[in-house]
Amino acid sequence: HTALAYPLPLAGLLALSTYLPLRSGLEQHVHAANQQIPIFMAHGSLDGVVPHAFGELSRDRLLDAGYQVDWRSYPMEHQVCPEEIADIGRWISECLG
């Protein structure tokens, strides 16, 4: 949410095992500077802290709002795994390349 509202362009948004807290009022809180921000979202399918469905709903809301979202789901809990770290590295390289 904070990255979308930031008034200066950002290279990208990395969102791990999280959700969008203001789905219903999204358009009122975002700034045009980051309307085209690339977004990488990753979530563990077995996450017991932040339900996987919250991440999926947030992804869908962002897609509906026109954002580019690279969504990844991994068979893990509320943690990171080697495959996710490799995917993050590739995504960062693409954003900064």
ChimeraX attribute file (.defattr): number of C-alpha atoms within 10 A of each C-alpha:
attribute: neighborCount
match mode: 1-to-1
recipient: residues
	/A:1	14
	/A:2	11
	/A:3	17
	/A:4	24
	/A:5	17
	/A:6	15
	/A:7	13
	/A:8	12
	/A:9	15
	/A:10	16
	/A:11	14
	/A:12	19
	/A:13	19
	/A:14	14
	/A:15	15
	/A:16	18
	/A:17	21
	/A:18	18
	/A:19	21
	/A:20	18
	/A:21	11
	/A:22	12
	/A:23	14
	/A:24	9
	/A:25	9
	/A:26	16
	/A:27	13
	/A:28	9
	/A:29	13
	/A:30	17
	/A:31	16
	/A:32	15
	/A:33	15
	/A:34	20
	/A:35	16
	/A:36	15
	/A:37	19
	/A:38	19
	/A:39	21
	/A:40	20
	/A:41	22
	/A:42	24
	/A:43	29
	/A:44	24
	/A:45	19
	/A:46	16
	/A:47	17
	/A:48	11
	/A:49	12
	/A:50	17
	/A:51	18
	/A:52	21
	/A:53	13
	/A:54	16
	/A:55	24
	/A:56	20
	/A:57	14
	/A:58	18
	/A:59	23
	/A:60	16
	/A:61	16
	/A:62	17
	/A:63	13
	/A:64	10
	/A:65	12
	/A:66	11
	/A:67	18
	/A:68	16
	/A:69	16
	/A:70	14
	/A:71	15
	/A:72	16
	/A:73	16
	/A:74	16
	/A:75	10
	/A:76	14
	/A:77	18
	/A:78	18
	/A:79	14
	/A:80	15
	/A:81	13
	/A:82	8
	/A:83	10
	/A:84	18
	/A:85	11
	/A:86	10
	/A:87	14
	/A:88	18
	/A:89	11
	/A:90	11
	/A:91	18
	/A:92	15
	/A:93	10
	/A:94	12
	/A:95	14
	/A:96	8
	/A:97	6
